[in-house]
Amino acid sequence: MQATPHQQRILTAGLAVALVTLALWQGGVLVTLLLLALCGLGQWEFTAMFRPGAGHTNLRITAVALGAAMVLAAQAGGPTAALWAFAACFWILALRFLVRYSRAQRRGEPGARAAQFTDELILLCSLAYLPLMLQFFLLLSTREIILVVLSTTVSDTAAFYVGTWLGKRRIWPQVSPKKSWAGSIGGLAGCMLAVAAYGLRLGQAPLWAWLVLGALLNISAQMGDFFESALKRSLAVKDSGALLPGHGGLLDRIDSLLLALPCYVLLRLALPFFPQ
C-alpha cells in the first residue's frame, strides 16, 4: 500500500529529526558531516534551479566543492576563517570568469552568455545562502542548536496545520499563494510557546524574554520562507527539488532555518541572558 503525501511528509520529518538528534548526541565529526550534507545538497538544488539540466553538472559540482571548503574552514578556524574562505571563493570564481571571458573573446563572441558573470554570481549566492549561514551552527552549544531547530520546526508545522484548517485570507499571495494569515499567526503562537517552554527549563531568562525570542525567531523564519518562495516563483519552479518525499527539496525544508539561525546568533550577542 502506497503512503499518502501526508504520511510521506510525517515519515520524512521523523527520519530527519532522528538524523539531527543522532548528530547532536554524538557531536564532533557527525555535526560537521551533517553541515557538509546540508550545504552540499542545498547548493546542488540552488544552482539547479537557476541552471537545470545535465549540461550544468560542473557548475553544481563547483558549488558543492567550494561550500565544503567553507564549512571545513569554519570548523577549523571559526567565523574569521569562514570569511577568509568566502573571500578566497570570490577570487577563485573571478579567475573562472576571466578564463571563460578570454575564451569567448577568442571565439569572437563577446556578447555570448558564456562570457557573462552570471554563473559565478549564482555560485557566490549559493555560498552566501548556505555555507555562510549554516556555519553559525558551529558557534552554538547543543541546547542552542535544539532551540533554533525547534523554533523553525514548530513554526513550519503549526503554520501548515493551522493554515490547512483555518486559512482563508492569504498573507502575501504575490509571493506565496498558499500561506494564510491564520497559518502565520498559528506558527507565531506555536513558536513562542515552544521556545518559552524549552527556555524556562533552562532557567536563565524570564518568561517575557523567551516569548520575545520566540516571536523574533518566528518572524525571521517566515521571512526566510517567503524569500525562497519568491525565488522559486521568479524561476517558475514549484519545488527546489524532489529529495524529500512529501516535502519537496531540501531547501524547501531549511529555508526558514537559513535566516532564523543568524538572527538567533545576533540576538544572543545583544541579549546575553540567553543560553551559551
CORFEN-V614657 format. One record per residue. N is the residue number from 1. RES is the residue in one small letter. SS is DSSP state (~ for helix, > for strand, _ for the rest). OMEGA is omega as a letter, one per 20 degrees, with the letter a starting at -180 (999 if undefined). D_CENTER is the distance of its C-alpha to the mean C-alpha in Angstrom with 1 decimal. Layout:
n = [N:N]
res = [RES:RES]
ss = [SS:SS]
omega = [OMEGA:OMEGA]
d_center = [D_CENTER:D_CENTER]
This chain:
n = [1:2:3:4:5:6:7:8:9:10:11:12:13:14:15:16:17:18:19:20:21:22:23:24:25:26:27:28:29:30:31:32:33:34:35:36:37:38:39:40:41:42:43:44:45:46:47:48:49:50:51:52:53:54:55:56:57:58:59:60:61:62:63:64:65:66:67:68:69:70:71:72:73:74:75:76:77:78:79:80:81:82:83:84:85:86:87:88:89:90:91:92:93:94:95:96:97:98:99:100:101:102:103:104:105:106:107:108:109:110:111:112:113:114:115:116:117:118:119:120:121:122:123:124:125:126:127:128:129:130:131:132:133:134:135:136:137:138:139:140:141:142:143:144:145:146:147:148:149:150:151:152:153:154:155:156:157:158:159:160:161:162:163:164:165:166:167:168:169:170:171:172:173:174:175:176:177:178:179:180:181:182:183:184:185:186:187:188:189:190:191:192:193:194:195:196:197:198:199:200:201:202:203:204:205:206:207:208:209:210:211:212:213:214:215:216:217:218:219:220:221:222:223:224:225:226:227:228:229:230:231:232:233:234:235:236:237:238:239:240:241:242:243:244:245:246:247:248:249:250:251:252:253:254:255:256:257:258:259:260:261:262:263:264:265:266:267:268:269:270:271:272:273:274:275:276]
res = [m:q:a:t:p:h:q:q:r:i:l:t:a:g:l:a:v:a:l:v:t:l:a:l:w:q:g:g:v:l:v:t:l:l:l:l:a:l:c:g:l:g:q:w:e:f:t:a:m:f:r:p:g:a:g:h:t:n:l:r:i:t:a:v:a:l:g:a:a:m:v:l:a:a:q:a:g:g:p:t:a:a:l:w:a:f:a:a:c:f:w:i:l:a:l:r:f:l:v:r:y:s:r:a:q:r:r:g:e:p:g:a:r:a:a:q:f:t:d:e:l:i:l:l:c:s:l:a:y:l:p:l:m:l:q:f:f:l:l:l:s:t:r:e:i:i:l:v:v:l:s:t:t:v:s:d:t:a:a:f:y:v:g:t:w:l:g:k:r:r:i:w:p:q:v:s:p:k:k:s:w:a:g:s:i:g:g:l:a:g:c:m:l:a:v:a:a:y:g:l:r:l:g:q:a:p:l:w:a:w:l:v:l:g:a:l:l:n:i:s:a:q:m:g:d:f:f:e:s:a:l:k:r:s:l:a:v:k:d:s:g:a:l:l:p:g:h:g:g:l:l:d:r:i:d:s:l:l:l:a:l:p:c:y:v:l:l:r:l:a:l:p:f:f:p:q]
ss = [_:_:_:_:~:~:~:~:~:~:~:~:~:~:~:~:~:~:~:~:~:~:~:~:~:~:_:_:~:~:~:~:~:~:~:~:~:~:~:~:~:~:~:~:~:~:~:~:~:~:_:_:_:~:~:~:~:~:~:~:~:~:~:~:~:~:~:~:~:~:~:~:~:~:~:~:~:~:~:~:~:~:~:~:~:~:~:~:~:~:~:~:~:~:~:~:~:~:~:~:~:~:~:~:~:~:_:_:_:_:_:_:~:~:~:_:_:~:~:~:~:~:~:~:~:~:~:~:~:~:~:~:~:~:~:~:~:~:~:_:_:~:~:~:~:~:~:~:~:~:~:~:~:~:~:~:~:~:~:~:~:~:~:~:~:~:_:_:_:>:_:_:_:_:_:_:_:_:_:>:~:~:~:~:~:~:~:~:~:~:~:~:~:~:~:~:~:~:~:~:~:~:_:_:_:_:~:~:~:~:~:~:~:~:~:~:~:~:~:~:~:~:~:~:~:~:~:~:~:~:~:~:~:~:_:_:_:_:_:_:_:_:_:>:_:_:_:>:_:~:~:~:~:~:_:_:~:~:~:~:~:~:~:~:~:~:~:~:~:~:_:_:_:_:_:_]
omega = [a:a:r:r:r:r:r:r:a:a:r:r:r:r:r:r:r:a:r:r:r:a:r:a:a:r:r:a:a:r:r:r:r:r:r:r:r:a:a:a:r:r:r:r:a:a:r:r:a:a:a:r:a:a:a:a:r:r:a:r:r:r:a:a:r:r:r:r:r:r:a:r:r:r:a:a:r:a:a:r:r:r:r:r:r:r:r:r:r:a:r:r:r:r:r:r:r:r:a:a:r:r:r:r:r:r:a:a:a:a:a:a:a:a:a:a:a:a:r:r:r:r:r:r:r:r:r:a:a:a:a:r:a:r:r:r:a:r:a:r:a:a:r:r:r:a:a:r:r:a:a:r:r:r:a:a:a:r:a:a:r:r:r:a:a:a:r:a:a:a:a:a:r:a:a:a:a:a:a:r:r:r:r:r:r:r:r:a:a:r:r:a:a:r:r:a:r:a:a:r:r:r:a:r:r:a:a:a:r:r:r:r:r:r:a:r:r:r:r:r:r:r:r:r:r:a:a:r:r:r:r:a:r:r:a:r:a:r:r:r:r:a:a:a:r:a:a:a:r:r:r:a:a:a:r:a:a:r:a:a:r:r:r:a:r:r:r:r:a:a:a:r:r:a:r:999]
d_center = [33.2:29.9:27.1:26.3:22.8:22.6:23.7:21.2:18.4:19.9:20.6:17.2:15.7:18.6:18.1:14.4:15.7:18.6:16.8:14.6:18.0:19.9:17.7:18.0:21.6:22.5:20.4:21.2:20.5:18.6:15.8:15.8:16.0:13.1:10.9:12.7:12.1:8.4:8.6:11.6:10.8:7.6:9.9:12.7:11.5:10.5:14.0:15.6:14.9:16.8:19.3:20.0:22.8:24.2:25.6:22.3:21.6:22.4:19.8:17.1:18.8:19.0:15.2:14.8:17.8:16.8:13.3:15.3:17.8:15.5:14.2:17.9:19.1:17.0:18.3:21.8:22.1:19.4:17.7:20.8:20.7:17.0:18.3:21.3:19.4:17.4:20.8:22.3:19.7:20.7:24.4:23.9:22.4:25.2:27.7:26.3:26.9:30.3:31.4:30.3:31.9:35.1:35.3:35.0:37.7:40.0:39.6:40.5:37.3:36.0:34.4:32.6:28.9:28.9:30.2:27.4:24.4:22.0:20.6:20.1:18.3:15.8:15.4:15.2:12.4:10.4:11.3:10.5:7.1:6.0:9.1:10.3:7.6:7.3:11.1:11.7:11.8:15.0:16.6:16.5:19.0:18.5:19.4:16.9:14.0:15.6:15.9:12.3:11.2:14.4:13.8:10.7:12.4:15.6:14.4:13.2:16.3:18.8:17.8:18.1:21.5:23.0:22.1:23.6:26.7:27.4:25.3:27.6:26.9:23.7:21.8:20.6:22.0:21.7:17.9:17.3:20.7:20.1:18.7:21.7:22.9:23.9:20.5:19.0:21.8:21.5:17.9:18.9:22.0:20.4:17.8:20.7:22.9:20.6:19.7:23.4:24.7:22.6:23.4:27.1:27.4:26.5:29.2:28.1:27.7:29.5:28.3:27.7:25.3:23.1:23.3:22.4:19.4:18.3:18.9:17.0:13.9:14.3:14.9:11.8:9.7:12.0:11.6:7.9:9.1:12.1:10.6:9.1:12.4:14.5:13.1:14.1:17.3:18.2:18.0:19.8:17.2:17.1:14.2:11.7:13.7:16.0:14.8:14.6:18.0:18.0:14.3:13.9:11.2:8.4:6.0:8.3:7.6:4.1:4.0:6.2:5.1:3.5:7.1:8.9:8.8:10.6:12.6:13.8:14.9:16.8:18.4:19.5:21.2:22.9:23.9:25.1:26.3:22.9:22.6:22.3]
